[in-house]
Amino acid sequence: MQSGFIDIHCHILPGLDDGSQSMDMTRELLRLEIQEGVRQIVFTPHLRDPWMHRVSSEDTENAFHAVREMAEREFPDLSLYLGSEFMYSGHVLENHKDRIRPMNQTSFVLVEFLPSDDWTRIRGGVQELLQAGFDPILAHFERYACLVEKPDRVYELTEMGVYIQSNTGATLHPESRKVKKFLKTMYKDRQIHLMATDCHDPERRAPHVMDAYRLVAKKFGEDYANDIFCNNALTLLQGEYL
């Protein structure tokens, strides 16, 4: 195991979206992250309706600074960064490009789509982000039926320059046999670049990192597990390409 995992997708900042609803919940989630071996966290509050019209950039910055001050006192081993999870839509990219927050002031942005979105929309969306100067990280890619049904599309995305992020929960508890088979193929072909928790709360969507790491290391090798749980994220946080 590495000296510390990196979680690049979570909803721990309080009061901004459907994740943490209070500083007390945020404190508990940070404690759980540390318990799971995480030492660096990128906060990625949702950027999509209805939250983007209710929560300002200033609100997000204030929440981040408040949590960072608390963490410096109570969890000094943690390094914290700010990003966002951008729900792709053409009007947001055209009219609110300045609200899209790549992680740690790099060019790498976490982007999600609706699970029902078709291949044309996903491919077109990441193309628009690339053309706008962003480097997309596709969030929880196992949720998109158009990719699960045709895994070759994942290879096309990575050839375009898209990085692929998977949720630890999907590896531990895949929603179907089809998704389990899909993830196995993606692991074997090294198509997953980043693992993250997508945690929202301490009960239903808590961070589960250690068990996922052990499973991946056992089945697909410790070196690869170290890359997708830590090394690759560290490279991107430094603004460098894999």
Backbone as numpy.savetxt, mean C-alpha at the origin, in Angstrom:
# Nx Ny Nz CAx CAy CAz Cx Cy Cz
14.96 -13.17 8.87 14.13 -11.98 8.87 15.00 -10.73 8.87
14.53 -9.67 8.22 15.22 -8.41 8.22 15.11 -7.75 9.60
15.87 -6.69 9.82 15.82 -5.99 11.10 14.50 -5.27 11.31
13.76 -5.01 10.25 12.46 -4.37 10.39 11.72 -4.32 9.07
10.42 -4.59 9.10 9.60 -4.54 7.91 9.18 -3.10 7.63
8.72 -2.86 6.40 8.21 -1.55 5.99 6.78 -1.74 5.49
5.85 -0.99 6.04 4.46 -1.04 5.63 4.16 0.21 4.80
3.92 0.03 3.50 3.73 1.19 2.62 2.26 1.45 2.29
1.35 0.76 2.98 -0.08 0.95 2.70 -0.86 0.69 3.99
-1.39 1.76 4.59 -2.19 1.60 5.80 -3.04 2.85 6.01
-4.03 2.71 6.88 -4.96 3.80 7.16 -4.98 4.06 8.66
-3.85 4.56 9.14 -3.61 4.71 10.57 -3.77 6.14 11.05
-3.64 7.14 10.17 -3.85 8.52 10.60 -5.30 8.70 11.05
-5.52 9.35 12.18 -6.88 9.38 12.75 -7.80 10.39 12.09
-9.05 9.96 11.88 -10.11 10.86 11.48 -10.12 11.33 10.05
-9.36 10.66 9.17 -9.27 11.12 7.78 -10.09 10.28 6.81
-10.29 9.00 7.12 -11.02 8.12 6.21 -11.70 7.02 7.01
-11.83 5.82 6.44 -12.49 4.72 7.13 -11.53 3.91 7.98
-10.32 4.43 8.21 -9.36 3.77 9.07 -9.50 4.23 10.50
-8.37 4.54 11.15 -8.39 4.96 12.54 -9.32 6.15 12.76
-10.10 6.07 13.84 -11.05 7.13 14.14 -10.63 8.00 15.32
-9.48 7.69 15.93 -9.04 8.47 17.09 -7.55 8.28 17.28
-6.94 9.18 18.06 -5.53 9.04 18.35 -5.27 7.78 19.18
-6.22 7.41 20.03 -6.05 6.18 20.81 -5.99 4.95 19.90
-6.85 4.92 18.86 -6.80 3.80 17.93 -5.50 3.82 17.13
-5.06 5.00 16.75 -3.79 5.12 16.04 -2.65 4.60 16.90
-2.65 4.96 18.17 -1.61 4.48 19.09 -1.61 2.95 19.16
-2.80 2.35 19.24 -2.90 0.90 19.30 -2.41 0.25 18.00
-2.74 0.84 16.86 -2.29 0.29 15.58 -0.78 0.38 15.44
-0.19 1.47 15.89 1.27 1.58 15.85 1.91 0.53 16.75
1.29 0.30 17.90 1.82 -0.73 18.81 1.76 -2.11 18.14
0.67 -2.39 17.45 0.53 -3.67 16.76 1.53 -3.80 15.61
1.75 -2.72 14.88 2.73 -2.74 13.79 4.12 -3.11 14.35
4.51 -2.48 15.43 5.80 -2.79 16.04 5.85 -4.24 16.50
4.77 -4.71 17.08 4.68 -6.10 17.54 4.87 -7.07 16.38
4.43 -6.66 15.18 4.55 -7.50 13.99 5.90 -7.35 13.29
6.78 -6.53 13.85 8.11 -6.38 13.28 8.29 -5.23 12.33
7.28 -4.37 12.21 7.37 -3.21 11.31 8.14 -2.09 12.00
9.03 -1.45 11.25 9.81 -0.35 11.81 9.71 0.93 10.97
9.13 0.83 9.77 8.91 2.02 8.94 7.50 1.93 8.35
6.79 3.05 8.39 5.39 3.06 7.95 5.14 4.27 7.06
4.47 4.02 5.94 3.97 5.09 5.08 2.46 5.18 5.30
1.99 6.31 5.81 0.56 6.52 5.99 -0.05 6.87 4.63
-1.13 6.17 4.27 -1.73 6.37 2.96 -3.24 6.59 3.08
-3.67 7.73 3.62 -5.11 7.99 3.70 -5.74 8.01 2.31
-7.00 7.58 2.26 -7.70 7.54 0.98 -7.81 8.92 0.37
-7.61 9.00 -0.93 -7.88 10.21 -1.70 -8.95 9.84 -2.72
-10.19 10.00 -2.31 -11.32 9.68 -3.19 -12.58 10.24 -2.54
-13.63 10.32 -3.31 -14.91 10.75 -2.74 -15.37 9.69 -1.74
-15.96 10.09 -0.60 -16.28 11.46 -0.21 -15.16 12.17 0.57
-14.08 11.45 0.89 -13.11 12.03 1.83 -12.36 13.21 1.24
-12.07 13.19 -0.05 -11.23 14.25 -0.62 -11.93 15.60 -0.56
-13.27 15.61 -0.50 -13.99 16.87 -0.42 -14.27 17.28 1.02
-14.02 16.37 1.96 -14.27 16.66 3.36 -12.98 16.97 4.11
-11.88 16.36 3.68 -10.60 16.48 4.38 -9.62 17.25 3.51
-9.10 18.34 4.01 -8.17 19.16 3.25 -6.75 18.62 3.36
-5.88 19.09 2.49 -4.47 18.74 2.59 -3.90 19.20 3.93
-4.38 20.35 4.40 -3.92 20.86 5.69 -4.32 19.93 6.83
-5.56 19.40 6.78 -6.00 18.44 7.79 -5.08 17.22 7.81
-4.74 16.73 6.63 -3.89 15.55 6.53 -2.50 15.83 7.10
-1.93 16.97 6.72 -0.61 17.34 7.24 -0.64 17.48 8.76
-1.69 18.11 9.28 -1.79 18.29 10.74 -1.89 16.95 11.46
-2.68 16.03 10.90 -2.81 14.71 11.52 -1.48 13.98 11.50
-0.77 14.07 10.39 0.53 13.41 10.28 1.52 13.96 11.31
1.60 15.27 11.43 2.55 15.87 12.37 2.19 15.52 13.82
0.88 15.48 14.13 0.47 15.12 15.49 0.84 13.68 15.81
0.63 12.78 14.87 0.98 11.37 15.10 2.49 11.20 15.18
3.21 11.90 14.35 4.66 11.78 14.39 5.22 12.29 15.73
4.66 13.36 16.24 5.10 13.86 17.54 4.81 12.85 18.64
3.62 12.25 18.61 3.28 11.22 19.59 4.21 10.03 19.47
4.48 9.59 18.23 5.32 8.42 18.01 6.76 8.67 18.46
7.24 9.88 18.29 8.61 10.19 18.73 8.75 10.00 20.23
7.67 10.26 20.96 7.70 10.07 22.42 7.50 8.62 22.81
6.55 7.94 22.16 6.11 6.64 22.62 6.68 5.47 21.82
7.03 5.70 20.55 7.54 4.64 19.69 8.77 5.14 18.94
9.85 5.43 19.64 11.01 6.09 19.01 11.69 5.26 17.94
11.43 3.95 17.88 12.06 3.09 16.87 11.37 3.18 15.51
10.22 3.85 15.46 9.47 3.93 14.20 9.93 5.12 13.36
9.99 4.89 12.05 10.18 5.98 11.08 8.88 6.09 10.29
8.34 7.31 10.21 7.02 7.53 9.62 7.10 8.46 8.42
6.30 8.14 7.39 6.28 8.92 6.16 4.83 9.15 5.75
4.63 10.12 4.87 3.29 10.44 4.42 3.14 10.16 2.93
2.02 9.58 2.57 1.66 9.33 1.19 0.15 9.43 1.05
-0.43 8.70 0.11 -1.88 8.64 -0.05 -2.22 7.40 -0.87
-3.47 7.00 -0.79 -3.99 5.96 -1.67 -5.01 6.61 -2.59
-4.62 6.78 -3.82 -5.41 7.52 -4.80 -6.35 6.58 -5.54
-7.65 6.82 -5.39 -8.64 6.09 -6.18 -8.71 6.73 -7.57
-8.27 5.99 -8.58 -8.18 6.57 -9.92 -9.53 7.04 -10.43
-9.53 8.26 -10.91 -10.64 8.78 -11.71 -10.08 9.92 -12.54
-10.56 10.03 -13.77 -10.03 11.03 -14.67 -10.19 12.45 -14.15
-11.35 12.72 -13.50 -11.58 14.10 -13.07 -10.65 14.50 -11.92
-10.31 13.54 -11.06 -9.37 13.86 -9.97 -7.99 14.15 -10.55
-7.55 13.34 -11.49 -6.24 13.55 -12.09 -6.18 14.87 -12.84
-7.28 15.25 -13.48 -7.30 16.50 -14.25 -7.45 17.72 -13.35
-8.33 17.61 -12.34 -8.70 18.80 -11.58 -8.05 18.90 -10.20
-7.51 17.79 -9.70 -6.96 17.80 -8.35 -5.60 17.10 -8.30
-4.82 17.27 -9.35 -3.52 16.60 -9.41 -2.64 16.96 -8.22
-2.78 18.20 -7.72 -1.96 18.63 -6.60 -2.32 17.92 -5.30
-3.49 17.28 -5.26 -3.89 16.55 -4.05 -3.30 15.14 -4.01
-2.84 14.64 -5.15 -2.26 13.29 -5.20 -0.90 13.35 -4.52
-0.73 12.58 -3.46 0.49 12.67 -2.65 1.32 11.39 -2.80
2.39 11.43 -3.58 3.29 10.27 -3.63 3.95 10.04 -2.28
4.46 8.84 -2.06 5.01 8.55 -0.74 6.38 9.20 -0.55
6.51 9.83 0.60 7.78 10.44 1.02 8.34 11.41 0.00
7.44 12.14 -0.68 7.83 13.18 -1.64 8.68 12.63 -2.79
8.41 11.39 -3.17 9.05 10.80 -4.35 8.06 10.89 -5.50
8.26 10.11 -6.55 7.30 10.05 -7.66 6.37 8.83 -7.57
6.56 8.01 -6.53 5.83 6.74 -6.43 4.51 6.95 -5.69
3.41 6.65 -6.38 2.09 6.89 -5.81 1.28 5.60 -5.79
0.63 5.35 -4.65 -0.22 4.19 -4.49 -1.57 4.48 -5.12
-1.99 3.65 -6.08 -3.24 3.88 -6.79 -4.11 2.64 -6.69
-5.40 2.85 -6.49 -6.37 1.76 -6.47 -7.46 2.01 -7.49
-8.13 0.92 -7.83 -9.28 0.97 -8.72 -10.42 0.23 -8.05
-11.61 0.35 -8.59 -12.73 -0.46 -8.10 -12.49 -1.92 -8.48
-12.84 -2.86 -7.61 -12.66 -4.28 -7.96 -13.34 -4.67 -9.26
-14.41 -3.96 -9.59 -15.17 -4.28 -10.81 -14.63 -3.59 -12.06
-13.63 -2.72 -11.92 -13.10 -2.02 -13.09 -12.50 -3.01 -14.08
-12.71 -2.75 -15.36 -12.21 -3.68 -16.37 -10.76 -3.36 -16.73
-10.19 -4.21 -17.56 -8.77 -4.11 -17.93 -8.48 -2.80 -18.65
-9.39 -2.37 -19.50 -9.16 -1.12 -20.24 -9.02 0.06 -19.29
-9.84 0.10 -18.26 -9.78 1.21 -17.32 -8.49 1.16 -16.49
-8.10 -0.02 -16.03 -6.89 -0.12 -15.22 -5.65 0.23 -16.05
-5.55 -0.36 -17.21 -4.40 -0.06 -18.07 -4.37 1.42 -18.46
-5.52 1.96 -18.82 -5.58 3.37 -19.19 -5.29 4.29 -18.02
-5.73 3.91 -16.83 -5.49 4.73 -15.65 -4.02 4.83 -15.30
-3.33 3.70 -15.31 -1.90 3.76 -14.98 -1.11 4.46 -16.08
-1.57 4.34 -17.33 -0.92 5.08 -18.41 -1.04 6.58 -18.19
-2.21 7.03 -17.76 -2.41 8.46 -17.49 -1.51 8.92 -16.35
-1.38 8.10 -15.31 -0.51 8.47 -14.20 0.94 8.57 -14.66
1.38 7.61 -15.45 2.74 7.65 -15.97 2.97 8.90 -16.82
2.01 9.23 -17.66 2.13 10.40 -18.51 2.12 11.69 -17.70
1.49 11.65 -16.51 1.44 12.83 -15.65 2.68 12.96 -14.78
3.62 12.01 -14.90 4.87 12.10 -14.15 4.92 11.29 -12.88
3.89 10.48 -12.64 3.88 9.63 -11.46 4.37 8.23 -11.83
4.88 7.52 -10.81 5.22 6.10 -10.96 4.23 5.30 -10.12
3.30 4.58 -10.77 2.21 3.94 -10.03 2.64 2.68 -9.28
2.11 2.55 -8.08 2.13 1.30 -7.32 0.69 0.83 -7.26
0.39 -0.30 -7.86 -0.99 -0.79 -7.91 -1.33 -1.46 -6.59
-2.27 -0.87 -5.84 -2.65 -1.37 -4.52 -3.46 -2.65 -4.62
-3.22 -3.54 -3.66 -3.95 -4.81 -3.50 -4.43 -5.38 -4.84
-3.47 -5.74 -5.68 -3.77 -6.14 -7.06 -4.61 -7.41 -7.14
-4.64 -8.20 -6.06 -5.41 -9.44 -6.07 -6.91 -9.20 -6.04
-7.34 -7.95 -5.86 -8.77 -7.65 -5.81 -9.40 -7.49 -7.20
-8.58 -7.33 -8.22 -9.13 -6.98 -9.53 -9.37 -8.23 -10.36
-10.65 -8.50 -10.58 -11.03 -9.72 -11.29 -10.41 -9.81 -12.67
-10.25 -8.67 -13.34 -9.70 -8.69 -14.69 -8.24 -9.15 -14.71
-7.53 -9.02 -13.58 -6.16 -9.52 -13.49 -6.14 -10.97 -13.05
-6.98 -11.32 -12.10 -7.04 -12.71 -11.63 -7.45 -13.64 -12.76
-8.36 -13.17 -13.61 -8.84 -13.99 -14.72 -7.77 -14.16 -15.80
-6.94 -13.14 -15.99 -5.90 -13.18 -17.02 -4.59 -12.65 -16.44
-3.82 -13.52 -15.77 -2.58 -13.10 -15.10 -1.57 -12.44 -16.03
-1.61 -12.75 -17.33 -0.65 -12.12 -18.25 -0.76 -10.60 -18.23
-1.90 -10.09 -17.83 -2.07 -8.65 -17.76 -1.17 -8.03 -16.69
-0.87 -8.79 -15.65 0.05 -8.28 -14.62 1.43 -8.07 -15.21
1.87 -9.02 -16.05 3.17 -8.88 -16.69 3.20 -7.64 -17.58
2.09 -7.36 -18.24 2.02 -6.17 -19.09 2.16 -4.90 -18.25
1.51 -4.90 -17.09 1.61 -3.73 -16.22 3.05 -3.52 -15.73
3.70 -4.59 -15.33 5.07 -4.44 -14.83 6.01 -4.01 -15.96
5.73 -4.46 -17.18 6.54 -4.01 -18.32 6.36 -2.52 -18.57
5.18 -2.00 -18.24 4.91 -0.58 -18.39 5.64 0.26 -17.33
6.06 -0.39 -16.25 6.71 0.33 -15.16 5.89 0.43 -13.90
4.80 -0.35 -13.83 3.95 -0.35 -12.65 4.51 -1.32 -11.61
4.50 -0.90 -10.35 4.90 -1.78 -9.26 3.64 -2.41 -8.65
3.77 -3.65 -8.23 2.62 -4.43 -7.78 2.69 -4.62 -6.27
1.61 -4.19 -5.59 1.51 -4.34 -4.13 0.40 -5.33 -3.79
0.68 -6.22 -2.87 -0.29 -7.20 -2.39 -0.51 -7.01 -0.90
-1.72 -7.32 -0.43 -2.01 -7.24 0.99 -1.61 -8.52 1.71
-1.05 -8.38 2.90 -0.68 -9.56 3.69 -1.90 -10.43 3.97
-3.04 -9.81 4.18 -4.24 -10.59 4.47 -4.66 -11.50 3.34
-4.39 -11.09 2.10 -4.76 -11.92 0.95 -3.90 -13.18 0.91
-2.64 -13.07 1.30 -1.76 -14.24 1.32 -2.16 -15.19 2.45
-2.51 -14.63 3.59 -2.89 -15.47 4.73 -4.28 -16.06 4.57
-5.19 -15.28 3.97 -6.59 -15.74 3.85 -7.14 -15.34 2.48
-6.69 -15.99 1.41 -7.21 -15.66 0.08 -8.72 -15.89 0.01
-9.40 -15.02 -0.72 -10.86 -15.07 -0.71 -11.43 -16.22 -1.51
-10.61 -16.87 -2.34 -11.10 -17.99 -3.14 -9.91 -18.84 -3.59
-10.20 -20.03 -4.07 -9.15 -20.88 -4.62 -8.51 -20.24 -5.85
-9.32 -19.54 -6.61 -8.80 -18.88 -7.81 -7.78 -17.82 -7.44
-8.07 -17.03 -6.41 -7.13 -15.99 -5.97 -5.88 -16.64 -5.38
-6.05 -17.71 -4.63 -4.90 -18.42 -4.06 -3.96 -18.92 -5.16
-4.53 -19.50 -6.21 -3.73 -19.98 -7.34 -3.05 -18.82 -8.05
-3.78 -17.74 -8.23 -3.25 -16.54 -8.88 -2.05 -16.00 -8.11
-2.19 -15.87 -6.79 -1.09 -15.35 -5.98 0.11 -16.28 -6.01
-0.12 -17.58 -6.01 0.99 -18.53 -6.08 1.79 -18.33 -7.36
1.09 -18.15 -8.47 1.76 -17.91 -9.74 2.55 -16.60 -9.71
1.95 -15.57 -9.15 2.61 -14.27 -9.08 3.85 -14.31 -8.19
3.77 -15.06 -7.10 4.95 -15.22 -6.25 6.06 -15.97 -6.99
5.68 -17.06 -7.63 6.68 -17.88 -8.32 7.38 -17.09 -9.41
6.64 -16.22 -10.08 7.20 -15.43 -11.18 7.75 -14.09 -10.73
7.78 -13.87 -9.42 8.36 -12.64 -8.84 7.68 -11.38 -9.38
6.37 -11.45 -9.52 5.62 -10.30 -10.03 5.12 -9.39 -8.91
5.20 -9.82 -7.66 4.82 -8.99 -6.52 6.06 -8.26 -6.03
5.98 -6.94 -5.98 7.13 -6.14 -5.58 7.07 -5.69 -4.13
5.86 -5.53 -3.60 5.69 -4.94 -2.28 4.54 -5.60 -1.53
4.77 -5.91 -0.25 3.72 -6.41 0.63 3.39 -5.34 1.65
2.10 -5.19 1.96 1.67 -4.18 2.92 0.42 -4.67 3.64
0.08 -3.99 4.72 -1.02 -4.47 5.56 -2.39 -3.96 5.13
-2.47 -2.74 4.60 -3.76 -2.09 4.35 -4.61 -2.10 5.61
-3.96 -1.97 6.77 -4.71 -2.06 8.03 -5.57 -0.83 8.22
-6.73 -1.04 8.88 -7.69 0.03 9.15 -8.04 0.14 10.63
-8.00 -0.98 11.34 -8.40 -0.97 12.75 -7.76 -2.16 13.46
-7.81 -2.20 14.79 -7.12 -3.26 15.53 -7.81 -4.62 15.51
-9.05 -4.69 15.06 -9.77 -5.96 15.10 -9.96 -6.55 13.70
-10.88 -5.98 12.95 -11.27 -6.58 11.66 -10.16 -6.49 10.62
-9.41 -5.39 10.61 -8.37 -5.22 9.60 -7.07 -4.77 10.28
-6.60 -5.62 11.17 -5.36 -5.36 11.90 -4.16 -5.71 11.03
-2.99 -5.17 11.38 -1.79 -5.54 10.62 -1.33 -6.95 10.97
-1.18 -7.80 9.97 -0.67 -9.17 10.16 0.51 -9.34 9.20
1.69 -9.12 9.71 2.88 -9.12 8.87 3.73 -10.37 9.09
3.99 -10.71 10.34 4.94 -11.76 10.65 4.53 -13.11 10.05
3.27 -13.48 10.21 2.82 -14.77 9.67 2.92 -14.77 8.14
2.58 -13.66 7.51 2.67 -13.59 6.06 4.12 -13.70 5.60
5.00 -13.02 6.31 6.43 -13.10 5.97 6.93 -14.54 6.08
6.60 -15.19 7.15 7.07 -16.58 7.35 6.55 -17.50 6.27
5.28 -17.30 5.87 4.70 -18.14 4.82 5.43 -17.93 3.50
5.64 -16.66 3.13 6.31 -16.36 1.86 7.75 -16.86 1.89
8.45 -16.64 3.00 9.84 -17.08 3.10 9.95 -18.59 2.98
9.01 -19.31 3.58 9.04 -20.77 3.53 8.77 -21.30 2.13
7.81 -20.71 1.43 7.38 -21.24 0.14 8.17 -20.69 -1.04
8.67 -19.45 -0.92 9.27 -18.81 -2.08 10.67 -18.25 -1.82
11.19 -18.48 -0.63 12.57 -18.10 -0.35 12.69 -16.87 0.52
13.65 -16.91 1.43 13.84 -15.81 2.37 14.32 -14.54 1.67
15.16 -14.69 0.66 15.66 -13.50 -0.05 14.52 -12.73 -0.69
13.62 -13.44 -1.36 12.49 -12.78 -2.00 11.56 -12.16 -0.96
11.33 -12.88 0.14 10.50 -12.33 1.21 11.10 -11.04 1.75
12.40 -11.02 1.96 13.06 -9.80 2.45 12.89 -8.65 1.47
12.94 -8.97 0.17 12.79 -7.92 -0.83 11.40 -7.29 -0.77
10.36 -8.11 -0.75 9.02 -7.55 -0.88 8.46 -7.03 0.44
9.02 -7.45 1.57 8.59 -6.94 2.86 9.44 -5.76 3.35
10.59 -5.54 2.71 11.46 -4.49 3.22 12.30 -3.81 2.14
13.18 -4.57 1.49 14.21 -3.96 0.65 13.65 -3.11 -0.49
12.62 -3.62 -1.18 12.06 -2.87 -2.30 11.42 -1.57 -1.85
10.70 -1.63 -0.74 10.08 -0.42 -0.21 11.13 0.61 0.18
12.23 0.15 0.76 13.30 1.07 1.15 13.87 1.78 -0.08
14.03 1.03 -1.16 14.54 1.62 -2.40 13.60 2.71 -2.92
12.31 2.42 -2.94 11.33 3.40 -3.44 11.26 4.62 -2.53
11.32 4.42 -1.22 11.27 5.55 -0.29 12.44 6.51 -0.51
13.52 5.98 -1.03 14.69 6.81 -1.33 14.60 7.45 -2.71
13.48 7.20 -3.40 13.27 7.81 -4.71 13.97 7.10 -5.84
14.38 5.86 -5.62 15.10 5.11 -6.63 14.23 3.99 -7.20
14.51 3.60 -8.44 13.76 2.53 -9.10 14.34 1.18 -8.75
13.47 0.17 -8.78 13.93 -1.20 -8.54 14.68 -1.72 -9.76
